[in-house]
Amino acid sequence: ANERTLSIIKPDAVAGNNIGAIYDRFEKSGLKIVAAKMMQLDDEKAGGFYAEHAERPFYNDLVSFMMSGPVLVSVLEGENAIAKHRDIMGATNPKDAAEGTIRADFASSIDENAVHGSDSAESAAREISYFFSEDEVCARTR
Ligand code: CMP
């Protein structure tokens, strides 16, 4: 099915000048960028995004890391976009990420793992609307 998913290029990958290399992988995989913005997250915006992890031991470090520099938030669209995006990102922990995946090539640790992607249709809908209004997402007809 045609789907949309939320992508975040995290502060480590932005600082490493890897935005273009990561966008290249999205586009080469057939995913279309239908919305994008660079943002400096604050405590409230980063904390709210990861609210489901609030009780996890890594939550405070995760929120601090996500505020440590700008992020590039995008909506990607395409056939099976949610699973496709997860496949090309690779495992959460770069140590476990398959060769040729974004995290294998650009992430340094489970905490600084270069990218985030929605893990289900429900989280994609929630995460896209967390960052974008409907009119900020552009229809792609070609
Ligand atoms: P992300 O897909 O953005 O979702 C939550 C983030 O928490 C995850 O990527 C990791 O960067 C970070 N994290 C740190 N420790 C863990 C852990 N033990 N399990 C899952 N995620 C973790």
Backbone and ligand atoms as CSV (ligand in chain L), in Angstrom:
chain,resi,resn,atom,element,x,y,z
A,1,ALA,N,N,0.844,-1.205,0.000
A,1,ALA,CA,C,0.000,0.000,0.000
A,1,ALA,C,C,0.870,1.241,0.000
A,2,ASN,N,N,0.359,2.320,-0.570
A,2,ASN,CA,C,1.084,3.592,-0.496
A,2,ASN,C,C,0.966,4.113,0.937
A,3,GLU,N,N,2.105,4.448,1.537
A,3,GLU,CA,C,2.134,4.872,2.937
A,3,GLU,C,C,3.003,6.115,3.097
A,4,ARG,N,N,2.827,6.752,4.258
A,4,ARG,CA,C,3.728,7.818,4.689
A,4,ARG,C,C,4.359,7.415,6.007
A,5,THR,N,N,5.613,7.832,6.197
A,5,THR,CA,C,6.305,7.555,7.450
A,5,THR,C,C,7.089,8.784,7.863
A,6,LEU,N,N,7.354,8.901,9.168
A,6,LEU,CA,C,8.137,10.030,9.661
A,6,LEU,C,C,9.598,9.620,9.809
A,7,SER,N,N,10.467,10.473,9.297
A,7,SER,CA,C,11.914,10.282,9.396
A,7,SER,C,C,12.520,11.442,10.171
A,8,ILE,N,N,13.450,11.138,11.069
A,8,ILE,CA,C,14.255,12.194,11.695
A,8,ILE,C,C,15.728,11.884,11.451
A,9,ILE,N,N,16.433,12.822,10.832
A,9,ILE,CA,C,17.893,12.745,10.795
A,9,ILE,C,C,18.363,13.447,12.066
A,10,LYS,N,N,18.993,12.665,12.949
A,10,LYS,CA,C,19.278,13.097,14.327
A,10,LYS,C,C,20.503,14.012,14.384
A,11,PRO,N,N,20.727,14.665,15.562
A,11,PRO,CA,C,21.811,15.649,15.668
A,11,PRO,C,C,23.195,15.120,15.290
A,12,ASP,N,N,23.479,13.846,15.560
A,12,ASP,CA,C,24.807,13.309,15.207
A,12,ASP,C,C,25.006,13.282,13.700
A,13,ALA,N,N,23.983,12.890,12.956
A,13,ALA,CA,C,24.104,12.786,11.495
A,13,ALA,C,C,24.080,14.159,10.832
A,14,VAL,N,N,23.313,15.114,11.404
A,14,VAL,CA,C,23.349,16.489,10.899
A,14,VAL,C,C,24.747,17.064,11.126
A,15,ALA,N,N,25.281,16.892,12.350
A,15,ALA,CA,C,26.616,17.424,12.673
A,15,ALA,C,C,27.696,16.780,11.807
A,16,GLY,N,N,27.507,15.535,11.425
A,16,GLY,CA,C,28.481,14.828,10.594
A,16,GLY,C,C,28.383,15.139,9.107
A,17,ASN,N,N,27.493,16.089,8.745
A,17,ASN,CA,C,27.290,16.453,7.333
A,17,ASN,C,C,26.822,15.256,6.496
A,18,ASN,N,N,25.964,14.440,7.096
A,18,ASN,CA,C,25.479,13.253,6.398
A,18,ASN,C,C,24.035,13.381,5.902
A,19,ILE,N,N,23.470,14.587,5.908
A,19,ILE,CA,C,22.086,14.748,5.436
A,19,ILE,C,C,21.955,14.279,3.984
A,20,GLY,N,N,22.831,14.755,3.128
A,20,GLY,CA,C,22.720,14.432,1.701
A,20,GLY,C,C,22.880,12.948,1.435
A,21,ALA,N,N,23.837,12.319,2.116
A,21,ALA,CA,C,24.064,10.881,1.922
A,21,ALA,C,C,22.847,10.076,2.362
A,22,ILE,N,N,22.198,10.516,3.446
A,22,ILE,CA,C,21.021,9.796,3.946
A,22,ILE,C,C,19.826,10.053,3.029
A,23,TYR,N,N,19.629,11.291,2.597
A,23,TYR,CA,C,18.546,11.576,1.632
A,23,TYR,C,C,18.739,10.779,0.342
A,24,ASP,N,N,19.989,10.618,-0.078
A,24,ASP,CA,C,20.279,9.832,-1.288
A,24,ASP,C,C,19.763,8.400,-1.133
A,25,ARG,N,N,19.944,7.844,0.047
A,25,ARG,CA,C,19.464,6.472,0.277
A,25,ARG,C,C,17.940,6.412,0.260
A,26,PHE,N,N,17.292,7.415,0.848
A,26,PHE,CA,C,15.823,7.440,0.795
A,26,PHE,C,C,15.370,7.462,-0.668
A,27,GLU,N,N,15.936,8.372,-1.438
A,27,GLU,CA,C,15.485,8.552,-2.826
A,27,GLU,C,C,15.852,7.347,-3.688
A,28,LYS,N,N,17.047,6.780,-3.504
A,28,LYS,CA,C,17.453,5.608,-4.304
A,28,LYS,C,C,16.555,4.414,-4.001
A,29,SER,N,N,15.999,4.357,-2.780
A,29,SER,CA,C,15.124,3.238,-2.423
A,29,SER,C,C,13.714,3.420,-2.986
A,30,GLY,N,N,13.458,4.580,-3.594
A,30,GLY,CA,C,12.141,4.839,-4.177
A,30,GLY,C,C,11.220,5.657,-3.286
A,31,LEU,N,N,11.678,5.985,-2.068
A,31,LEU,CA,C,10.858,6.827,-1.191
A,31,LEU,C,C,10.912,8.274,-1.671
A,32,LYS,N,N,9.778,8.952,-1.605
A,32,LYS,CA,C,9.701,10.358,-2.006
A,32,LYS,C,C,9.614,11.235,-0.765
A,33,ILE,N,N,10.364,12.330,-0.768
A,33,ILE,CA,C,10.303,13.295,0.335
A,33,ILE,C,C,9.127,14.221,0.052
A,34,VAL,N,N,8.110,14.199,0.927
A,34,VAL,CA,C,6.899,15.003,0.693
A,34,VAL,C,C,6.746,16.148,1.702
A,35,ALA,N,N,7.639,16.204,2.694
A,35,ALA,CA,C,7.679,17.321,3.644
A,35,ALA,C,C,9.031,17.272,4.331
A,36,ALA,N,N,9.555,18.430,4.700
A,36,ALA,CA,C,10.852,18.463,5.383
A,36,ALA,C,C,11.004,19.784,6.126
A,37,LYS,N,N,11.588,19.714,7.329
A,37,LYS,CA,C,11.997,20.948,8.014
A,37,LYS,C,C,13.119,20.673,8.988
A,38,MET,N,N,14.041,21.638,9.077
A,38,MET,CA,C,15.083,21.552,10.085
A,38,MET,C,C,14.576,22.259,11.325
A,39,MET,N,N,14.831,21.629,12.486
A,39,MET,CA,C,14.315,22.163,13.740
A,39,MET,C,C,15.348,21.993,14.838
A,40,GLN,N,N,15.379,22.950,15.750
A,40,GLN,CA,C,16.093,22.773,17.018
A,40,GLN,C,C,15.033,22.392,18.048
A,41,LEU,N,N,15.039,21.155,18.499
A,41,LEU,CA,C,14.028,20.714,19.459
A,41,LEU,C,C,14.353,21.240,20.846
A,42,ASP,N,N,13.316,21.545,21.609
A,42,ASP,CA,C,13.512,21.879,23.026
A,42,ASP,C,C,13.033,20.687,23.871
A,43,ASP,N,N,13.172,20.837,25.179
A,43,ASP,CA,C,12.848,19.766,26.111
A,43,ASP,C,C,11.416,19.264,25.915
A,44,GLU,N,N,10.493,20.197,25.739
A,44,GLU,CA,C,9.087,19.837,25.626
A,44,GLU,C,C,8.805,19.089,24.316
A,45,LYS,N,N,9.396,19.582,23.217
A,45,LYS,CA,C,9.116,18.972,21.908
A,45,LYS,C,C,9.787,17.592,21.798
A,46,ALA,N,N,11.043,17.479,22.248
A,46,ALA,CA,C,11.746,16.189,22.190
A,46,ALA,C,C,11.140,15.207,23.194
A,47,GLY,N,N,10.858,15.691,24.394
A,47,GLY,CA,C,10.285,14.825,25.426
A,47,GLY,C,C,8.912,14.308,25.038
A,48,GLY,N,N,8.099,15.165,24.449
A,48,GLY,CA,C,6.765,14.762,24.019
A,48,GLY,C,C,6.816,13.743,22.894
A,49,PHE,N,N,7.768,13.918,21.995
A,49,PHE,CA,C,7.879,12.979,20.882
A,49,PHE,C,C,8.151,11.567,21.390
A,50,TYR,N,N,9.011,11.455,22.401
A,50,TYR,CA,C,9.408,10.144,22.926
A,50,TYR,C,C,8.655,9.789,24.209
A,51,ALA,N,N,7.462,10.382,24.424
A,51,ALA,CA,C,6.709,10.175,25.664
A,51,ALA,C,C,6.498,8.693,25.987
A,52,GLU,N,N,6.358,7.859,24.954
A,52,GLU,CA,C,6.132,6.426,25.210
A,52,GLU,C,C,7.327,5.776,25.922
A,53,HIS,N,N,8.511,6.428,25.847
A,53,HIS,CA,C,9.712,5.889,26.494
A,53,HIS,C,C,9.983,6.548,27.848
A,54,ALA,N,N,9.044,7.354,28.351
A,54,ALA,CA,C,9.301,8.178,29.540
A,54,ALA,C,C,9.775,7.383,30.752
A,55,GLU,N,N,9.361,6.133,30.866
A,55,GLU,CA,C,9.755,5.328,32.034
A,55,GLU,C,C,11.038,4.527,31.797
A,56,ARG,N,N,11.586,4.599,30.576
A,56,ARG,CA,C,12.783,3.800,30.278
A,56,ARG,C,C,14.027,4.485,30.837
A,57,PRO,N,N,15.043,3.686,31.225
A,57,PRO,CA,C,16.253,4.279,31.835
A,57,PRO,C,C,17.012,5.227,30.910
A,58,PHE,N,N,16.856,5.048,29.592
A,58,PHE,CA,C,17.605,5.878,28.646
A,58,PHE,C,C,16.870,7.164,28.256
A,59,TYR,N,N,15.682,7.400,28.826
A,59,TYR,CA,C,14.837,8.517,28.369
A,59,TYR,C,C,15.518,9.883,28.503
A,60,ASN,N,N,16.105,10.186,29.668
A,60,ASN,CA,C,16.702,11.514,29.857
A,60,ASN,C,C,17.860,11.755,28.901
A,61,ASP,N,N,18.701,10.735,28.732
A,61,ASP,CA,C,19.822,10.869,27.790
A,61,ASP,C,C,19.314,11.025,26.363
A,62,LEU,N,N,18.252,10.287,26.028
A,62,LEU,CA,C,17.678,10.373,24.682
A,62,LEU,C,C,17.162,11.793,24.404
A,63,VAL,N,N,16.425,12.350,25.351
A,63,VAL,CA,C,15.869,13.699,25.165
A,63,VAL,C,C,17.004,14.730,25.079
A,64,SER,N,N,18.016,14.609,25.937
A,64,SER,CA,C,19.165,15.542,25.878
A,64,SER,C,C,19.875,15.460,24.535
A,65,PHE,N,N,20.088,14.236,24.075
A,65,PHE,CA,C,20.756,14.060,22.778
A,65,PHE,C,C,19.944,14.691,21.655
A,66,MET,N,N,18.633,14.507,21.666
A,66,MET,CA,C,17.798,15.030,20.579
A,66,MET,C,C,17.727,16.559,20.571
A,67,MET,N,N,18.145,17.178,21.719
A,67,MET,CA,C,18.187,18.648,21.816
A,67,MET,C,C,19.596,19.183,21.588
A,68,SER,N,N,20.561,18.295,21.331
A,68,SER,CA,C,21.971,18.711,21.317
A,68,SER,C,C,22.366,19.451,20.041
A,69,GLY,N,N,21.492,19.496,19.054
A,69,GLY,CA,C,21.739,20.220,17.812
A,69,GLY,C,C,20.535,20.056,16.923
A,70,PRO,N,N,20.530,20.732,15.766
A,70,PRO,CA,C,19.360,20.636,14.899
A,70,PRO,C,C,19.131,19.230,14.345
A,71,VAL,N,N,17.864,18.952,14.082
A,71,VAL,CA,C,17.462,17.703,13.430
A,71,VAL,C,C,16.744,18.070,12.129
A,72,LEU,N,N,16.716,17.123,11.186
A,72,LEU,CA,C,15.944,17.313,9.960
A,72,LEU,C,C,14.792,16.310,9.981
A,73,VAL,N,N,13.589,16.850,10.088
A,73,VAL,CA,C,12.390,16.014,10.184
A,73,VAL,C,C,11.734,15.977,8.801
A,74,SER,N,N,11.415,14.780,8.326
A,74,SER,CA,C,10.843,14.634,6.979
A,74,SER,C,C,9.681,13.658,6.996
A,75,VAL,N,N,8.804,13.804,6.026
A,75,VAL,CA,C,7.794,12.783,5.746
A,75,VAL,C,C,8.188,12.116,4.434
A,76,LEU,N,N,8.264,10.794,4.454
A,76,LEU,CA,C,8.613,9.998,3.278
A,76,LEU,C,C,7.383,9.238,2.834
A,77,GLU,N,N,7.184,9.169,1.521
A,77,GLU,CA,C,5.995,8.510,0.975
A,77,GLU,C,C,6.405,7.472,-0.061
A,78,GLY,N,N,5.649,6.370,-0.099
A,78,GLY,CA,C,5.886,5.359,-1.130
A,78,GLY,C,C,5.253,4.038,-0.764
A,79,GLU,N,N,5.434,3.076,-1.673
A,79,GLU,CA,C,4.905,1.733,-1.464
A,79,GLU,C,C,5.575,1.129,-0.219
A,80,ASN,N,N,4.792,0.677,0.730
A,80,ASN,CA,C,5.326,0.091,1.976
A,80,ASN,C,C,6.384,0.977,2.633
A,81,ALA,N,N,6.131,2.278,2.658
A,81,ALA,CA,C,7.143,3.236,3.129
A,81,ALA,C,C,7.622,2.946,4.556
A,82,ILE,N,N,6.736,2.504,5.430
A,82,ILE,CA,C,7.127,2.313,6.839
A,82,ILE,C,C,8.170,1.202,6.954
A,83,ALA,N,N,7.880,0.039,6.373
A,83,ALA,CA,C,8.820,-1.095,6.436
A,83,ALA,C,C,10.071,-0.820,5.605
A,84,LYS,N,N,9.897,-0.199,4.452
A,84,LYS,CA,C,11.061,0.097,3.597
A,84,LYS,C,C,12.042,1.013,4.319
A,85,HIS,N,N,11.491,2.056,4.960
A,85,HIS,CA,C,12.351,2.990,5.700
A,85,HIS,C,C,13.075,2.262,6.828
A,86,ARG,N,N,12.372,1.391,7.546
A,86,ARG,CA,C,13.016,0.639,8.634
A,86,ARG,C,C,14.114,-0.274,8.095
A,87,ASP,N,N,13.850,-0.890,6.942
A,87,ASP,CA,C,14.870,-1.765,6.333
A,87,ASP,C,C,16.141,-0.996,5.997
A,88,ILE,N,N,15.993,0.169,5.387
A,88,ILE,CA,C,17.211,0.871,4.977
A,88,ILE,C,C,17.901,1.567,6.159
A,89,MET,N,N,17.156,1.818,7.272
A,89,MET,CA,C,17.809,2.344,8.476
A,89,MET,C,C,18.674,1.278,9.145
A,90,GLY,N,N,18.193,0.036,9.190
A,90,GLY,CA,C,18.890,-1.023,9.919
A,90,GLY,C,C,18.494,-1.032,11.384
A,91,ALA,N,N,19.047,-1.983,12.140
A,91,ALA,CA,C,18.684,-2.179,13.543
A,91,ALA,C,C,18.992,-0.940,14.386
A,92,THR,N,N,18.190,-0.754,15.461
A,92,THR,CA,C,18.347,0.393,16.377
A,92,THR,C,C,19.789,0.537,16.858
A,93,ASN,N,N,20.389,-0.601,17.241
A,93,ASN,CA,C,21.784,-0.601,17.679
A,93,ASN,C,C,22.686,-0.824,16.456
A,94,PRO,N,N,23.531,0.158,16.129
A,94,PRO,CA,C,24.357,-0.004,14.916
A,94,PRO,C,C,25.227,-1.256,14.936
A,95,LYS,N,N,25.521,-1.763,16.131
A,95,LYS,CA,C,26.295,-3.018,16.219
A,95,LYS,C,C,25.544,-4.188,15.589
A,96,ASP,N,N,24.208,-4.091,15.594
A,96,ASP,CA,C,23.367,-5.160,15.041
A,96,ASP,C,C,22.862,-4.844,13.637
A,97,ALA,N,N,23.191,-3.671,13.126
A,97,ALA,CA,C,22.630,-3.228,11.839
A,97,ALA,C,C,23.341,-3.911,10.674
A,98,ALA,N,N,22.548,-4.383,9.718
A,98,ALA,CA,C,23.104,-5.087,8.551
A,98,ALA,C,C,23.991,-4.153,7.742
A,99,GLU,N,N,24.961,-4.761,7.087
A,99,GLU,CA,C,25.870,-4.052,6.201
A,99,GLU,C,C,25.082,-3.235,5.165
A,100,GLY,N,N,25.528,-2.037,4.905
A,100,GLY,CA,C,24.881,-1.222,3.881
A,100,GLY,C,C,23.682,-0.427,4.367
A,101,THR,N,N,23.288,-0.609,5.628
A,101,THR,CA,C,22.178,0.185,6.158
A,101,THR,C,C,22.699,1.534,6.676
A,102,ILE,N,N,21.781,2.480,6.844
A,102,ILE,CA,C,22.154,3.827,7.286
A,102,ILE,C,C,22.834,3.767,8.649
A,103,ARG,N,N,22.268,3.012,9.576
A,103,ARG,CA,C,22.882,2.975,10.918
A,103,ARG,C,C,24.225,2.264,10.903
A,104,ALA,N,N,24.382,1.233,10.088
A,104,ALA,CA,C,25.696,0.581,10.001
A,104,ALA,C,C,26.741,1.581,9.511
A,105,ASP,N,N,26.340,2.447,8.591
A,105,ASP,CA,C,27.320,3.328,7.948
A,105,ASP,C,C,27.496,4.680,8.647
A,106,PHE,N,N,26.467,5.169,9.367
A,106,PHE,CA,C,26.553,6.536,9.896
A,106,PHE,C,C,26.360,6.637,11.412
A,107,ALA,N,N,25.920,5.586,12.096
A,107,ALA,CA,C,25.642,5.691,13.537
A,107,ALA,C,C,26.830,5.189,14.341
A,108,SER,N,N,27.000,5.779,15.536
A,108,SER,CA,C,28.133,5.373,16.361
A,108,SER,C,C,27.720,4.538,17.563
A,109,SER,N,N,26.476,4.619,18.007
A,109,SER,CA,C,26.045,3.860,19.186
A,109,SER,C,C,24.525,3.771,19.195
A,110,ILE,N,N,23.977,2.969,20.093
A,110,ILE,CA,C,22.508,2.875,20.198
A,110,ILE,C,C,21.905,4.219,20.598
A,111,ASP,N,N,22.673,5.043,21.312
A,111,ASP,CA,C,22.163,6.351,21.733
A,111,ASP,C,C,22.264,7.392,20.623
A,112,GLU,N,N,23.337,7.338,19.863
A,112,GLU,CA,C,23.541,8.289,18.760
A,112,GLU,C,C,23.461,7.478,17.470
A,113,ASN,N,N,22.215,7.213,17.062
A,113,ASN,CA,C,22.032,6.241,15.975
A,113,ASN,C,C,21.502,6.847,14.677
A,114,ALA,N,N,21.815,8.112,14.460
A,114,ALA,CA,C,21.699,8.794,13.147
A,114,ALA,C,C,20.284,9.103,12.671
A,115,VAL,N,N,19.367,8.143,12.831
A,115,VAL,CA,C,18.027,8.317,12.255
A,115,VAL,C,C,16.959,7.702,13.156
A,116,HIS,N,N,15.757,8.229,13.012
A,116,HIS,CA,C,14.559,7.631,13.603
A,116,HIS,C,C,13.558,7.398,12.489
A,117,GLY,N,N,12.795,6.304,12.596
A,117,GLY,CA,C,11.693,6.065,11.666
A,117,GLY,C,C,10.510,5.470,12.395
A,118,SER,N,N,9.309,5.820,11.962
A,118,SER,CA,C,8.083,5.289,12.569
A,118,SER,C,C,8.088,3.761,12.498
A,119,ASP,N,N,7.545,3.111,13.548
A,119,ASP,CA,C,7.584,1.643,13.588
A,119,ASP,C,C,6.252,0.978,13.234
A,120,SER,N,N,5.213,1.747,12.971
A,120,SER,CA,C,3.914,1.162,12.608
A,120,SER,C,C,3.079,2.250,11.952
A,121,ALA,N,N,1.963,1.840,11.355
A,121,ALA,CA,C,1.059,2.818,10.725
A,121,ALA,C,C,0.515,3.788,11.770
A,122,GLU,N,N,0.226,3.265,12.969
A,122,GLU,CA,C,-0.328,4.109,14.034
A,122,GLU,C,C,0.710,5.139,14.471
A,123,SER,N,N,1.963,4.701,14.677
A,123,SER,CA,C,2.961,5.681,15.113
A,123,SER,C,C,3.290,6.646,13.980
A,124,ALA,N,N,3.265,6.201,12.732
A,124,ALA,CA,C,3.512,7.126,11.614
A,124,ALA,C,C,2.477,8.250,11.615
A,125,ALA,N,N,1.216,7.909,11.773
A,125,ALA,CA,C,0.161,8.934,11.772
A,125,ALA,C,C,0.366,9.917,12.925
A,126,ARG,N,N,0.667,9.371,14.106
A,126,ARG,CA,C,0.867,10.228,15.282
A,126,ARG,C,C,2.111,11.111,15.109
A,127,GLU,N,N,3.203,10.502,14.650
A,127,GLU,CA,C,4.474,11.229,14.548
A,127,GLU,C,C,4.429,12.296,13.452
A,128,ILE,N,N,3.783,11.990,12.309
A,128,ILE,CA,C,3.681,12.998,11.239
A,128,ILE,C,C,2.897,14.202,11.747
A,129,SER,N,N,1.773,13.942,12.420
A,129,SER,CA,C,0.963,15.079,12.882
A,129,SER,C,C,1.609,15.802,14.068
A,130,TYR,N,N,2.581,15.140,14.732
A,130,TYR,CA,C,3.304,15.803,15.823
A,130,TYR,C,C,4.177,16.940,15.281
A,131,PHE,N,N,4.686,16.768,14.066
A,131,PHE,CA,C,5.607,17.755,13.487
A,131,PHE,C,C,5.029,18.579,12.340
A,132,PHE,N,N,4.025,18.056,11.645
A,132,PHE,CA,C,3.556,18.726,10.428
A,132,PHE,C,C,2.040,18.894,10.447
A,133,SER,N,N,1.590,20.049,9.918
A,133,SER,CA,C,0.173,20.207,9.639
A,133,SER,C,C,-0.091,19.612,8.251
A,134,GLU,N,N,-1.343,19.309,7.963
A,134,GLU,CA,C,-1.694,18.688,6.673
A,134,GLU,C,C,-1.174,19.515,5.498
A,135,ASP,N,N,-1.288,20.844,5.591
A,135,ASP,CA,C,-0.887,21.677,4.443
A,135,ASP,C,C,0.627,21.774,4.273
A,136,GLU,N,N,1.404,21.259,5.214
A,136,GLU,CA,C,2.859,21.231,5.048
A,136,GLU,C,C,3.331,19.968,4.347
A,137,VAL,N,N,2.428,19.016,4.131
A,137,VAL,CA,C,2.783,17.778,3.432
A,137,VAL,C,C,2.306,17.926,1.989
A,138,CYS,N,N,3.232,17.780,1.048
A,138,CYS,CA,C,2.948,18.087,-0.361
A,138,CYS,C,C,2.596,16.823,-1.128
A,139,ALA,N,N,1.489,16.865,-1.861
A,139,ALA,CA,C,1.115,15.744,-2.722
A,139,ALA,C,C,2.153,15.632,-3.843
A,140,ARG,N,N,2.557,14.416,-4.142
A,140,ARG,CA,C,3.513,14.189,-5.239
A,140,ARG,C,C,2.776,13.436,-6.327
A,141,THR,N,N,2.552,14.092,-7.438
A,141,THR,CA,C,1.826,13.432,-8.522
A,141,THR,C,C,2.764,12.972,-9.631
A,142,ARG,N,N,4.057,13.271,-9.469
A,142,ARG,CA,C,5.037,12.815,-10.452
A,142,ARG,C,C,6.392,12.705,-9.768
L,1,CMP,P1,P,14.631,5.647,18.041
L,1,CMP,O1,O,14.184,4.787,16.914
L,1,CMP,O2,O,14.731,7.098,17.767
L,1,CMP,O3,O,13.645,5.421,19.275
L,1,CMP,C1,C,14.051,5.581,20.630
L,1,CMP,C2,C,15.540,5.735,20.768
L,1,CMP,O4,O,16.061,5.464,22.050
L,1,CMP,C3,C,16.227,4.736,19.873
L,1,CMP,O5,O,16.079,5.132,18.515
L,1,CMP,C4,C,17.663,4.748,20.431
L,1,CMP,O6,O,18.474,5.739,19.845
L,1,CMP,C5,C,17.444,5.138,21.904
L,1,CMP,N1,N,17.804,4.047,22.812
L,1,CMP,C6,C,18.777,4.075,23.726
L,1,CMP,N2,N,18.844,2.916,24.405
L,1,CMP,C7,C,17.880,2.112,23.897
L,1,CMP,C8,C,17.438,0.780,24.174
L,1,CMP,N3,N,18.023,0.024,25.129
L,1,CMP,N4,N,16.420,0.282,23.441
L,1,CMP,C9,C,15.809,1.026,22.486
L,1,CMP,N5,N,16.185,2.289,22.187
L,1,CMP,C10,C,17.209,2.837,22.880
